[in-house]
Amino acid sequence: MNHSLEGRTVAVVISDITTPAISVTRHKTQQIQSGEGRESCDIPPEASTLQSSPFRETQLEEHSQHSGTTSTTPTFKEDVQAEEEESFHTQRLLISLLAGAMAGALAKTTIAPLDRTKINFQATKQTFSAHNAFVFVRECYQKEGLLSLWRGNSATMARIIPYAAIQFASHEQYKRMLRVDGPGNENKPYLRFVAGSMAGVTSQFLTYPLDMARARMAVTHRDTYASLRQVFTKILKNEGPLTLYRGLTPTLLGVIPYAGTSFGIYETLKKFHADYSHRDKPNPLERMMFGAVAGLVGQSSSYPLDIVRRRMQTATVTGNGNHYKTIMGTLLKVYREEGLHHGLYKGLSMNWIKGPIAVGISFTTFDTLKISLEQILLPR
């Protein structure tokens, strides 16, 4: 019995090896004899031979029955499909990271002078007004040159590129995990808020020391911190590693409503647009408008916590190291000494200018690049 089974198995193997070769030889001979063109030889005849071999299928079935094994074809197909799906999602993740990084870099570079002006008033007790903001910009230009308005932008780029990449990519992943656009969830805007908040918390937590360095460079003279590396070196040497995370708690508390509102409003406006215009994708100008509205509402919703964050980040270099240690203590101190309008909401009008511009550019750039890269790189 065993010898018979082994003989059949050997026959199957020999058949698998020789049948395609013999078939190819016969096919080529017939083509030469009939005078067919060379191009017709490019079609592999072994494909049909392997697919239609009743003897081979019968022998394989008998072999699997005697050996106690089962066919692995379905499992193999499932494994291939799983690998292809995983590769597809990996490619989409990499595209989201790249598009997010470029979107954040472009948006922040555009508004860098406005950002530095805002941070300067946020971190000090100077009264904010359009006139005072203009005076600050003029003095920076006269004393240090035009490029001084972009001082700290290298630290901003070092932070915003990974920050925006992580934020946009993680937002896409959270949307997928929560099935934000899945069946039955189209009319649940709170899911969009949750996905945006989680993306904001993730990116802020992972890149916070870079935000600290950028704030320090924005409110100090070049002699204090000549480079991003020097910021970290001096902080670690003179103040300790925990200083790099000073102000993290109000930052996380502020990013929840900010990122949640921004992403939530933007995605909801896109959904309304698709429903009423019967177009799947808005054009770049419409995306810019949706992003501007999202940025305006999002920045206003968390602005006092942004003030707290800046005061805590820059307390040491502005001479207020002992005054801004806790969230509530900072909120109360700013409110008592400077009030609501000129204290906790100082510089908000500047944010109403730069916020919509930055968020509009960021969302529009991300969506446009993501769609373009997916069309180029992903298989159709």
Protein Blocks (a to p, Z undefined) as FASTA:
>chain_A
ZZmmmmmmmmmmmmmmmmmmmmmmmmmmmmmmnopafklmmpcfklmmmmmcfklmmmmm
mmmmmnopacfklmmmmmmmmmmmmmmmmmmmmmmmmmmmmmmmmmmmmmmmmmmmmmmm
mmmmbdcdfklmmmmmmmmmmmnojklmmgoklmmmmmmmmmmmmmmmmmmmmmmmnomm
gghilmmmklmmmmmmmmmmmmmmmmmmmmmmmmmmmmpcfklmmbfklmmmmmmmmnoj
klmmgoklmmmmmmmmmmmmmmmmmmmmmmmmmmmnopabdcfklmmmmmmmmmmmmmmm
mmmmmmmmmmmmmmmmnopammmmbfklmmmmmmmmnojmlmmmgoklmmmmmmmmmmmm
mmmmmmmmmmmmmmmmpcZZ
